[in-house]
């Protein structure tokens, strides 16, 4: 009987030791491929072929150069949002007033680095319970729930204040 308790205590101690040797950067989302097949998100089909109006307008082929059928996700997103693909990145001249107004109380130059460090510390403090970590249970939503925005309550708050919410569905639909 005593030997069984000793073995159980040693097994428990071994589990605790292994749990303490966890990763330095906590992973709250545990999304992993279970098979050895291809990663379907790594395969990006090219744009469709099309015949240009003037063959003389085609650029000279260059090794490792771009192709007219290559995907351009940034330019495609800019075009989808009504912008001009290929235009200089950064703040458009027409939006400089908005940027100046939004930064009137100052802004932190290293905001991204600061937020990344704060989020890492938050994830370290909210990495889940022992068994959740042991069995790779996703704890992302549970960890961030206290600081999440309730979108429906926020929408109702703005509507009660009399603000038009044109991007949201009309009241009584889609909620």
Residue, then its C-alpha position, 0 to 999 in steps of 0.5 A: x500500500x505504501x509503495x502505491x502511494x509513493x508511486x502515485x506521489x512520484x507520478x504527480x510530482x513528475x506531472x507538476x514538473x513537466x507542467x512547470x517546464x511550459x513554453x515561455x510565450x503562452x499560446x491561448x489558441x491551440x490550432x494545429x493541423x492533425x494530418x500530414x497533408x498540405x496546408x490549404x492556406x499556403x496555396x494561393x492561386x494566381x490571378x486569371x490570365x487575360x490578353x492585354x489590349x496592346x502586347x507592346x505594353x507588356x513589361x520585359x520579363x526579368x528573373x525573379x520579377x513580378x508577374x501580371x498574374x501574381x497576387x497583390x493582396x494589399x493593392x486588392x484590399x485598397x481597391x476593395x475599400x475604394x482606394x487607389x492601388x499602387x498609391x503611396x502608402x501612409x496617410x493620404x493628404x485628405x486625412x491629415x486633419x483627422x490624424x492631427x485631431x486624433x493625436x491632439x493629446x499626444x501619441x506614443x511612438x512605440x505603441x506597438x512594442x508597448x502593447x505587444x509587451x503588455x499583451x504577453x504579460x497578460x497572456x502569461x497571467x491568464x494562460x489557463x488551468x493546469x489541465x487546460x494547458x496539459x491537453x492543449x485546450x483553447x483558452x483564448x476566449x476565456x482569457x480575454x472575456x473580461x476585457x472584450x467589448x459586448x458589441x450588441x450592448x455597445x450598439x444599443x448604447x449608441x442607438x439610445x444616445x441618438x447616434x445613427x448606426x448605418x453600418x449595423x443592421x436595423x433594430x430587430x434584424x441580425x441580432 
